[in-house]
Structure formats: structure tokens, C-alpha cells
Amino acid sequence: MVVEEGFVVRIPRAIYEEMVAHVVAGYPNEACGALGSKDGQVVKNYPTANAAEHPDDFSIIGEADLLRIFEDIDEYDGEMIYYHSHPSPRPILRGAIRIGPNAISSSMLFSPIVFTPSRLMSECSG
């Protein structure tokens, strides 16, 4: 996915609240899931179990869940946005999420701290 400047995805409040509840329920481990979007609007939340070997410091959506999500999103010709939490207050930057040989997903992160760009850069470099 090529993201143009000004790229915005709108998340309805009810879906956002579902995401937050899922992330809170996963604490103290990282929680993860996906969103289905169509034309810049999130239309569906896909909360998933964290299939990582070490869910306290990494998150991954299992293959069966990914297949189910992609098949459903294909039904409405949408796009997937991956989301996960970092329960630790220290930010961890991970690049684009590669979900297949030619597919890269957008990513969204939940963290217990709100970061301004300057604070994020200073936290990650130090």
C-alpha cells in the first residue's frame, strides 16, 4: 500500500471502543487484531488471540485467523489494518508489517503513553 500525504482512516467510535476493550483484556500481554476498511472508513473489527511464542513482548496474528480475516475482507473488497498494543511504557518501533510476499499492511499501535513526534524520537534514540 502506498500511503499518500494526508492519508486518513476513519474509525467509528463503537469499533474504536471494541479495540480498546480487546487491548485492555489482553493486558499484561500484547494484544492484536485487524481492522477491515473500505474507502478510508473502518467497517469491521477483527480482534484475535496473540499467537506469538512470547506474547508479553511480541504480537502476531495466527495463520488461521489471518486467512479468515482476509477471506472476509475480500468479500467487500476492503483493506486490512493491523493493530496491536505495547503494554510497556517504552515505545518499540517496528517497520511496516509484511503479511505476504507482496502485501504490506498498515499498522496501528496502542500504548499507555501519548507521544509527540519529538518525544517519540528522543525515547527511541536514548
C-alpha positions in Angstrom: 0.0 0.0 0.0 1.4 3.4 -0.9 0.3 6.0 1.6 -0.1 9.5 0.3 0.4 12.6 2.4 -2.8 13.3 4.2 -3.9 9.6 4.3 -6.7 9.2 6.9 -8.7 6.3 8.0 -11.9 7.0 10.0 -12.7 4.6 12.9 -16.3 4.7 14.2 -16.5 5.2 18.0 -18.1 1.8 18.6 -15.3 0.0 16.7 -12.6 2.1 18.5 -14.2 1.1 21.9 -14.2 -2.6 20.8 -10.5 -2.3 20.0 -9.7 -0.6 23.3 -11.6 -3.3 25.3 -9.7 -6.0 23.4 -6.4 -4.4 24.2 -7.3 -3.9 27.8 -8.5 -7.5 28.1 -5.1 -8.7 26.7 -3.0 -6.9 29.4 -0.3 -7.6 30.6 0.4 -9.3 27.3 0.4 -7.6 23.9 -2.9 -7.8 22.2 -3.5 -7.7 18.5 -6.2 -7.7 15.8 -7.1 -6.3 12.5 -9.5 -3.8 11.0 -11.2 -4.0 7.7 -11.5 -0.7 5.9 -13.2 0.4 2.7 -12.7 3.8 1.1 -11.0 5.2 4.1 -13.7 4.1 6.6 -13.1 1.2 9.1 -16.1 -1.1 8.7 -15.2 -4.1 10.8 -13.0 -5.1 13.8 -11.3 -8.5 13.9 -9.9 -9.0 17.5 -7.7 -12.0 17.5 -5.7 -14.1 20.0 -2.0 -13.3 20.2 -0.3 -16.3 18.6 3.3 -15.2 19.5 5.6 -17.5 21.3 6.3 -14.7 23.8 3.1 -12.7 23.9 4.4 -10.5 26.7 6.8 -8.7 24.3 5.6 -9.5 20.8 2.3 -9.9 18.9 1.3 -11.9 15.9 -2.0 -13.0 14.3 -2.1 -16.7 13.8 -2.3 -18.1 10.2 -5.9 -19.4 10.6 -7.1 -16.1 11.9 -5.3 -14.2 9.1 -6.9 -16.5 6.4 -10.4 -15.9 7.9 -9.8 -12.2 8.1 -8.5 -11.9 4.5 -11.4 -14.0 3.1 -13.9 -11.8 4.9 -12.3 -8.6 3.8 -12.1 -9.9 0.2 -16.0 -10.2 0.3 -16.3 -6.4 0.5 -13.0 -5.6 -1.5 -11.5 -3.9 1.6 -8.1 -3.4 3.1 -6.6 -4.7 6.3 -5.1 -2.6 9.1 -3.1 -4.5 11.7 -3.2 -3.2 15.3 -1.5 -4.2 18.5 -0.6 -2.9 21.9 2.6 -2.2 23.7 1.8 -2.6 27.4 5.3 -1.4 28.3 5.7 2.3 28.6 8.8 2.2 26.4 8.0 2.6 22.7 9.2 0.0 20.3 9.3 0.9 16.6 8.8 -1.8 14.1 8.6 -1.0 10.4 5.8 -2.0 8.0 4.1 -5.2 8.7 4.7 -7.7 5.9 1.8 -10.1 5.6 2.7 -12.0 2.4 5.2 -12.0 -0.4 3.7 -8.9 -2.0 1.4 -7.5 0.7 2.2 -4.9 3.3 -0.4 -3.8 5.8 -0.9 -0.5 7.6 -0.3 -0.7 11.3 -1.8 0.9 14.4 -0.3 0.9 17.9 -1.9 1.2 21.3 0.5 2.4 24.0 0.0 3.6 27.6 1.8 6.8 26.9 0.9 9.6 24.4 3.9 10.6 22.3 4.5 13.8 20.5 6.9 13.3 17.5 9.8 14.9 19.4 9.2 12.8 22.5 9.0 9.6 20.4 12.3 10.3 18.7 14.1 11.1 22.0 12.7 7.9 23.7 13.7 5.7 20.8 17.2 7.1 20.3 18.1 7.0 24.0 
